[in-house]
Amino acid sequence: MRAIDLSGVTWRKSSYSNTSGGECLEVCDTLPSTVPVRDSKTPDAPALVFATGSWSSFVGAVRDGSFR
């Protein structure tokens, strides 16, 4: 697996993130085939990188309540 340079990407914070230190998720949704995800509280830590289709499936399952 090849390393992906994420130094110049723009991160978008989840609308569910809050200022009290919990649930702080950021994603970069501008890359063509991958979606990097990181904890905004530790931006210098490694990001998890998902295939675009896998991330879309996960987000869809969260939206439809599959994890409740």
Backbone bond lengths (Angstrom), bond angles and torsions (degrees), N, CA, C in turn:
res aa  C-N    CA-C-N  psi(-1)  N-CA   C-N-CA  omega(-1)  CA-C   N-CA-C  phi
1 M - - - 1.448 - - 1.525 108.66 -
2 R 1.292 116.09 135.31 1.453 123.47 -178.79 1.525 111.01 -88.98
3 A 1.325 117.34 141.07 1.463 121.13 176.39 1.527 109.53 -72.13
4 I 1.308 116.44 145.09 1.463 122.45 178.75 1.519 108.08 -108.61
5 D 1.329 116.66 128.25 1.460 121.10 178.29 1.524 108.93 -79.47
6 L 1.322 116.44 112.21 1.465 121.37 -178.36 1.527 112.00 -106.42
7 S 1.330 116.59 11.67 1.462 119.91 -174.54 1.530 113.52 -65.12
8 G 1.311 119.21 -27.29 1.452 120.43 -176.83 1.519 115.27 -108.72
9 V 1.329 117.53 9.77 1.467 119.34 -175.96 1.527 111.19 -82.90
10 T 1.309 115.40 159.32 1.459 122.03 176.46 1.522 108.46 -99.05
11 W 1.311 115.79 125.37 1.461 121.78 -179.69 1.518 109.43 -96.89
12 R 1.318 115.80 144.08 1.470 122.72 177.66 1.515 107.62 -118.73
13 K 1.332 116.26 124.56 1.463 120.67 -178.85 1.526 110.20 -80.44
14 S 1.309 115.93 139.58 1.456 121.29 177.44 1.520 110.64 -59.90
15 S 1.314 116.37 144.00 1.469 120.25 176.66 1.525 111.27 -68.22
16 Y 1.330 117.44 -13.60 1.458 121.34 177.76 1.523 112.52 -88.44
17 S 1.325 117.82 -8.39 1.459 121.06 178.00 1.520 108.73 -66.73
18 N 1.323 115.26 150.81 1.457 118.83 -179.99 1.519 110.33 -133.06
19 T 1.308 117.00 171.43 1.458 121.71 -176.50 1.515 113.29 -88.64
20 S 1.313 119.11 -4.15 1.465 120.68 -178.08 1.527 112.26 -92.14
21 G 1.317 117.89 11.12 1.453 120.51 172.62 1.518 116.35 97.25
22 G 1.304 118.68 1.65 1.458 119.82 -179.73 1.512 112.71 -111.30
23 E 1.316 115.97 155.79 1.459 122.92 172.86 1.526 113.16 51.27
24 C 1.313 116.78 51.71 1.468 121.43 -176.44 1.520 110.16 -102.85
25 L 1.292 116.27 91.39 1.454 122.19 -176.72 1.518 109.79 -112.62
26 E 1.340 115.89 136.13 1.454 121.41 174.33 1.515 108.81 -125.87
27 V 1.317 115.96 144.31 1.464 121.46 177.14 1.521 108.93 -129.08
28 C 1.307 115.10 156.08 1.465 121.97 171.23 1.526 105.02 -115.47
29 D 1.317 116.23 108.98 1.465 119.81 -176.31 1.527 112.19 -108.97
30 T 1.334 116.02 30.55 1.464 119.91 -179.82 1.529 113.11 -111.36
31 L 1.312 118.58 -1.03 1.463 121.33 178.89 1.530 108.69 -88.04
32 P 1.325 118.59 146.88 1.468 121.02 -171.64 1.528 116.20 -68.26
33 S 1.307 119.67 -36.64 1.465 118.43 -173.17 1.523 114.26 -128.77
34 T 1.323 116.78 2.15 1.463 120.00 -179.86 1.516 110.55 -136.75
35 V 1.336 114.82 156.16 1.463 121.07 175.82 1.530 107.65 -127.82
36 P 1.333 117.35 102.10 1.453 119.68 174.46 1.531 109.97 -75.10
37 V 1.323 115.76 143.24 1.459 122.58 -179.32 1.522 107.25 -132.72
38 R 1.334 116.72 136.73 1.462 119.65 179.35 1.522 110.94 -142.74
39 D 1.314 114.85 164.02 1.455 123.25 174.69 1.521 106.80 -86.97
40 S 1.322 118.15 118.50 1.462 120.53 -175.64 1.523 112.54 -67.82
41 K 1.317 118.14 -17.47 1.463 120.40 177.42 1.525 111.20 -73.39
42 T 1.333 117.02 -22.48 1.468 122.01 179.38 1.528 109.25 -132.70
43 P 1.332 117.33 69.38 1.469 120.46 -174.28 1.526 114.37 -64.80
44 D 1.321 118.40 -19.84 1.462 120.28 179.42 1.525 112.87 -86.93
45 A 1.320 117.12 -7.12 1.461 121.05 176.76 1.529 108.98 -74.36
46 P 1.322 117.75 159.88 1.468 119.74 179.04 1.531 111.81 -60.38
47 A 1.305 115.66 146.93 1.466 121.94 176.04 1.526 108.51 -94.51
48 L 1.313 115.75 151.52 1.462 121.03 169.53 1.521 106.74 -86.26
49 V 1.316 116.95 140.21 1.472 120.47 -178.19 1.523 108.89 -122.26
50 F 1.321 115.70 123.35 1.459 122.56 -177.95 1.521 110.18 -114.15
51 A 1.322 116.51 150.13 1.462 120.56 170.21 1.528 107.71 -65.50
52 T 1.317 116.69 145.12 1.462 121.35 -176.03 1.528 111.93 -55.07
53 G 1.323 117.94 -44.54 1.463 121.01 -179.80 1.518 113.01 -64.27
54 S 1.321 116.57 -39.26 1.470 120.70 178.34 1.523 110.84 -65.25
55 W 1.331 116.78 -43.45 1.455 120.20 178.90 1.529 110.70 -63.57
56 S 1.325 117.26 -42.39 1.468 121.23 178.86 1.525 110.91 -61.42
57 S 1.314 117.15 -40.70 1.470 120.92 177.93 1.523 111.09 -64.09
58 F 1.324 116.15 -42.84 1.462 120.48 178.90 1.531 111.05 -62.04
59 V 1.335 116.88 -49.48 1.462 120.64 -179.51 1.529 110.50 -61.08
60 G 1.324 117.87 -40.95 1.465 121.03 177.26 1.521 112.19 -61.44
61 A 1.332 116.58 -40.58 1.463 120.30 179.07 1.529 111.01 -66.99
62 V 1.326 117.18 -37.55 1.477 120.33 176.33 1.513 109.82 -64.23
63 R 1.316 116.48 -45.00 1.478 120.55 -178.50 1.517 112.32 -62.81
64 D 1.326 117.46 -38.77 1.470 118.32 -177.62 1.526 113.36 -86.66
65 G 1.327 117.59 4.71 1.467 121.19 173.99 1.497 115.51 83.29
66 S 1.310 119.03 19.11 1.462 122.13 -177.97 1.525 113.38 -63.77
67 F 1.314 118.39 -19.76 1.461 121.16 -175.84 1.525 112.87 -103.17
68 R 1.282 117.95 14.15 1.479 120.42 -179.98 1.492 111.31 -86.54
